[in-house]
Amino acid sequence: MPTGTLLLIDDEARLRQLLAQVLELEGYTVLQAPDAYRGLALLGQHAAEVLVVLSDVKLPDAHGVDLLPRFKALAPEAEVVLLTAFGTIPDGVRAMKQGAFDYLTKGDFEQQLVVVVERAAEKARLRRRVAELEKRVGQAHTFESMVGGSPALRRAQDLARQVAPTDSTVLLEGPTGAGKELFAQALHQASARKSKPFVAVNCSAFPKDLLESELFGYKKGAFPGALSDKKGLLEEANGGTLFLDEIGELELNVQAKFLRVLELQQFTKLGDTKPTSVNVRLVAATNRNLKQEAAEGRFRLDLYYRLSVFTIVVPPLSDRRTDVPPLAEFFLQHFAARLAKRLPGFEPETLDLLQRYPWPGNVRELKNVLERAAILAPAGQPLAATYLPDEFHAGRPTPLLEGDESLRALEARHIRRLMGELLGNKPEVAKKLGIGLTTLYRKLQEYGLEE
């Protein structure tokens, strides 16, 4: 049965009460007002709850079509259905143009009204879900959402908070997997550009001969296969932030073009004769020593100086030992929720091993380890050290599980179950396990699970 709150505004008391009764029988809560003044007051008080406003067009103190902007201002996610005894085409057209969901003529329309209200309510519910998701995405990429409170992390956060409101170029230095993209997203969210695009580009993920065209775009006919104009990622980021990860991978000729972008906010597309202007903030990241790269001729020194206006070192996880337990708990609960499995924390030995491990792959490695462990671990029990990968048990005998079942046997059983559940779809099985497809093929052969 439908649920939700509706606001019904009509000066005809008997009709209003009849419509309210019909809608309440459908499962809605109906707020009632006899005029625009009290209707707007009710909407202001219940804006977070009201899904649909049903308003008469001819009210004692206002015209319903004229009220549309005020309804939308008070409750942007609610839908509005206008009711009239004598519908006119101009009024209907004006109502729809101003954002009304529908425009109904009064009469024997109870069944039609119920259908229209449910469609409008569903659209409002969807809009609210989208707004909530956008809010969560924004919150997920803030400095406050970062897990951990180690001195090394706080130092980097303090610097980032100070530069975030400016348009200064930022260079993030740190090892692979340390969380440089998370810092870039937080910089964007804390800036005046947060409502504009955040475009992330991993320069090492593109073949070198394609990266220039992806970044700057091209004109039709610029090269064989360029059958139409193409916007580059720089244009996609216009007004917002462009994050270039692994910027040390850029070819020298592309570096020269980026120098012009930083100096003039202009670039020339492949095959074009005139420059294109953009307004972007550049955040770059590297796991290399760019100054050393420049000294050895692999990176432009002038570009390095333009990039390093404000440098932030994102610390490796080995410098954030106190952050390992809260990060591990965060990832464990994240993957437990995805797997619909209750995993109440860690056994003390597990946490001890996690904190003593050197984490060469940094936060990304920790996340992968916890995803694998969450898949393997039984529900309802603290995570045992048994479910950590072999490298955590170097030099130690492999412990036995209940019933003398080794980790190898458990892993084999788990892979066999996933192969059955996913009908032998190996790419999906590999994705579920968090391993590469070639690793899965090796394990299938090792455990004798090949078809």
C-alpha positions, -999 to 999 in steps of 0.1 A, spaced: 0 0 0 13 35 -8 26 56 21 37 91 25 24 126 33 3 147 10 -8 183 13 -44 191 0 -53 228 -5 -89 235 -15 -115 260 -2 -144 236 -8 -145 218 26 -168 189 16 -148 181 -16 -115 185 3 -126 161 31 -139 136 5 -106 136 -15 -87 134 18 -107 103 28 -101 86 -6 -64 92 -3 -62 81 33 -79 49 24 -50 44 -1 -25 47 28 -15 83 27 -14 109 55 -32 139 42 -27 174 56 -55 199 47 -57 236 42 -86 258 30 -65 286 14 -30 295 1 -19 312 33 -25 282 55 -13 258 28 20 275 25 24 276 63 17 238 65 41 231 36 68 251 54 64 231 85 63 197 68 85 203 37 107 173 46 77 149 47 53 161 19 56 141 -13 28 157 -33 9 190 -31 -26 189 -45 -39 225 -49 -70 240 -63 -63 265 -90 -89 291 -78 -83 297 -41 -97 326 -21 -64 343 -17 -43 332 -47 -42 315 -81 -28 279 -79 -6 284 -110 10 315 -95 17 294 -63 39 269 -81 72 287 -76 65 291 -39 56 254 -35 89 245 -53 109 269 -32 95 255 1 97 218 -10 120 214 -40 116 176 -41 78 175 -38 56 172 -69 25 195 -75 -8 184 -89 -32 212 -97 -70 207 -95 -96 229 -113 -133 229 -119 -130 246 -153 -97 237 -170 -83 259 -197 -56 251 -221 -35 282 -214 -36 276 -176 -27 239 -182 3 248 -204 15 275 -180 12 251 -151 33 224 -168 59 249 -179 63 260 -143 69 225 -131 34 210 -122 33 172 -124 -2 172 -137 -33 194 -142 -66 177 -135 -102 188 -140 -125 181 -111 -154 158 -114 -157 121 -112 -119 116 -111 -112 98 -78 -96 68 -95 -77 90 -120 -65 111 -90 -52 81 -71 -32 69 -101 -17 104 -107 -9 110 -70 9 76 -68 29 84 -99 38 119 -86 47 104 -51 69 78 -67 87 105 -87 92 126 -55 105 95 -36 130 89 -64 141 126 -64 146 123 -26 167 92 -29 189 108 -55 193 139 -33 202 117 -4 227 97 -25 243 130 -38 245 142 -2 262 110 9 286 111 -20 295 147 -10 300 136 26 320 106 16 346 128 -1 352 153 27 382 157 51 359 149 80 350 115 64 386 104 63 391 75 87 420 79 112 435 106 134 472 99 133 495 130 135 508 123 100 473 123 85 463 154 105 493 173 92 483 166 56 446 174 63 455 207 79 475 218 48 448 206 24 421 225 43 440 257 40 446 255 3 412 240 -6 392 273 -9 417 288 -33 423 280 -70 460 272 -65 474 242 -82 481 214 -57 507 186 -61 500 155 -39 530 133 -33 530 99 -18 532 62 -25 507 42 -46 476 33 -26 481 60 1 448 78 -7 459 107 -30 427 106 -50 407 108 -17 426 140 -9 419 154 -43 382 147 -40 382 163 -5 400 194 -19 373 197 -46 344 193 -21 359 220 2 362 244 -27 338 268 -44 339 244 -74 322 215 -56 290 218 -76 310 215 -108 326 184 -123 354 165 -106 373 146 -134 399 121 -124 425 108 -149 451 81 -142 478 91 -167 493 56 -165 461 39 -175 461 53 -211 484 43 -239 508 72 -244 496 78 -280 460 81 -269 464 102 -237 468 135 -256 436 132 -275 417 120 -244 429 150 -224 426 178 -250 401 164 -275 403 167 -313 386 181 -344 370 159 -371 397 147 -395 426 154 -371 438 118 -377 425 87 -394 395 75 -374 386 110 -361 351 110 -377 337 138 -355 347 164 -330 355 151 -295 356 170 -263 386 162 -241 386 156 -204 398 192 -198 366 205 -213 346 180 -193 361 194 -162 354 230 -171 344 250 -141 355 222 -118 386 203 -109 408 181 -131 428 155 -111 458 141 -129 470 110 -111 505 97 -119 513 129 -138 549 118 -142 537 95 -169 529 124 -193 550 126 -224 572 158 -227 551 172 -255 519 168 -235 536 184 -205 543 215 -227 506 217 -235 497 215 -198 521 243 -190 500 265 -213 469 254 -196 483 264 -162 496 297 -175 467 308 -197 438 284 -191 440 276 -229 449 247 -251 447 237 -287 429 205 -297 444 181 -321 436 193 -356 424 227 -345 439 261 -354 424 282 -326 428 278 -289 400 266 -265 396 284 -232 387 265 -200 384 273 -163 398 244 -143 416 239 -111 444 213 -115 453 189 -87 481 165 -97 495 134 -79 527 114 -82 546 86 -65 578 98 -81 603 125 -72 595 149 -100 624 172 -92 647 143 -97 629 133 -129 633 168 -142 671 168 -134 673 136 -155 654 151 -184 622 131 -180 600 159 -167 599 196 -175 614 216 -147 591 246 -156 560 224 -153 573 210 -120 576 245 -106 541 254 -117 527 222 -103 544 225 -69 529 258 -59 514 239 -30 527 204 -22 511 180 2 527 148 12 501 121 17 516 97 43 520 60 37 501 37 60 534 26 76 536 62 90 500 59 103 501 28 124 474 41 148 450 45 119 452 8 110 425 -4 136 398 22 127 405 17 89 403 -21 93 370 -18 112 356 6 86 365 -17 57 353 -48 75 319 -33 82 317 -19 46 322 -53 31 301 -71 57 272 -48 47 278 -56 10 278 -93 17 248 -91 41 269 -108 67 274 -98 104 311 -96 113 315 -83 149 350 -69 148 384 -87 151 401 -112 174 430 -96 192 456 -116 173 441 -104 140 444 -67 150 480 -73 162 490 -89 129 473 -60 110 492 -34 130 526 -51 127 523 -57 89 544 -31 69 516 -24 43 537 -19 11 504 -14 -8 492 11 18 454 18 24 445 1 -9 462 -31 2 444 -30 36 411 -26 18 418 -56 -5 429 -77 25 397 -70 44 375 -76 14 390 -111 10 388 -118 47 351 -107 48 343 -131 20 360 -160 37 351 -155 73 320 -171 89 292 -148 100 286 -139 136 322 -144 148 351 -119 153 375 -121 123 402 -146 131 438 -143 119 432 -175 99 415 -155 72 444 -131 65 466 -139 35 496 -161 37 521 -132 40 507 -124 74 517 -159 87 553 -160 73 573 -184 94 543 -196 113 524 -229 109 491 -226 91 464 -228 118 436 -253 113 400 -243 112 371 -260 127 370 -297 118 407 -296 107 398 -277 76 428 -258 63 426 -223 47 434 -240 13 404 -263 17 382 -234 28 393 -213 -1 387 -241 -26 352 -247 -11 344 -210 -13 356 -208 -50 335 -239 -58 304 -224 -42 309 -191 -61 314 -209 -94 281 -226 -88 262 -195 -77 275 -175 -107 270 -203 -132 307 -206 -140 311 -169 -149 348 -166 -142 352 -128 -145 324 -124 -120 339 -150 -96 373 -132 -98 356 -99 -91 337 -113 -61 370 -128 -47 389 -95 -53 416 -113 -74 427 -111 -110 413 -135 -136 446 -151 -142 449 -158 -105 415 -174 -105 425 -197 -134 456 -207 -115 436 -215 -83 410 -235 -103 438 -256 -117 456 -258 -83 424 -270 -65 413 -293 -93 382 -272 -100 386 -268 -138 355 -278 -158 
